[in-house]
Amino acid sequence: MNPERLRHAPNVAIVGSSSPLGKELREIIETSAFPVGNLSLLETEEYAGLLQEFAGELQITQIISPGIFADTDIAFFACSPEIIQAYAASGSAFPELTIDLTQTGRKGTVFLKGVSEASLLQGLGYYVNPHPAAIALGRVLARMQSQFKLESASVTVLCPASERGSAGVNELQEQTVELLNFQSIESNVFRGQLAFNLLAEIETSRKMEQLVARQLSELLGMSLPPVGIAAIQAPIFSSHACSVFLKLADLATEEQIRSCLSDARGGLIVHEEEGLSPSPVTVVGSDAVHIVRIVVDPARPGNCFLWIVSDNLRIAASNAIQIAESLMFTAAPPC
């Protein structure tokens, strides 16, 4: 790692560059003002030699190995859980500045821009990008907690196929085509027919629920009561949709809640109920959390319901890039 280069135009590696999340990272780096020296696109041997475009030029995907990081300043791991687990099991050292987006539960500093204390970014180290559902819920709950005292929170999360990587997206697409052509379907990623259907996916959902609850507790601290989370696998390709129930200690009107959550700088957008409501389709490409349908229960003062939607890929990649941008100045001494 080169401290001076890190501060101005770091060499970046993306492990899992062909995954949905890896592609999103690559697109943000290419289209934003994020300065980059060299970009290395890394995969397992199975995908070695794959041609990918960046900044108008074709690049050849390289095989992930310990030596490949010798000239890397920032490494993003956006690969499948199996790849990062195999890399860790091999005893290979992780790069000095690693940002983990794999959601495998590896230990590191969990950081959410705008919610976490900036002091957590202490320079070189292993940083964990929160689960995209934790990012969306963390922003909403942190904002609500800043103005209202929360007594309890319960969330139902509709999960997209892209949370299971390219294999999940491909299987949902294939099932959809097969059903429309009156053919029998195959289920290798999901435990049954996902197309035009909802699945409990109990084992996967339970892991996700526990991970998100743990990360929210770490991000928001003891002031927030434990958040109850139920995840359901939905037949959508991208974006999380969440039905949120909050019990507030004091009375709050719909207008007060709307005003509290209207924070574009904090990545929150409250929509009017008239017109096109935000959905998993309409929010694709947005790194904000979109909120609509704020309902205050008149029969039970303090109870309110929210409907929130966010692009899981974009919101995760965006926060990871923001971590990297902050670390460029905290991990490297002034020139």
Summary of the structure (lengths in Angstrom):
residues: 335
radius of gyration: 20.5
end to end distance: 15.2
largest distance: 65.0
contacts: 1094
relative contact order: 0.16
helix: 36%
strand: 24%
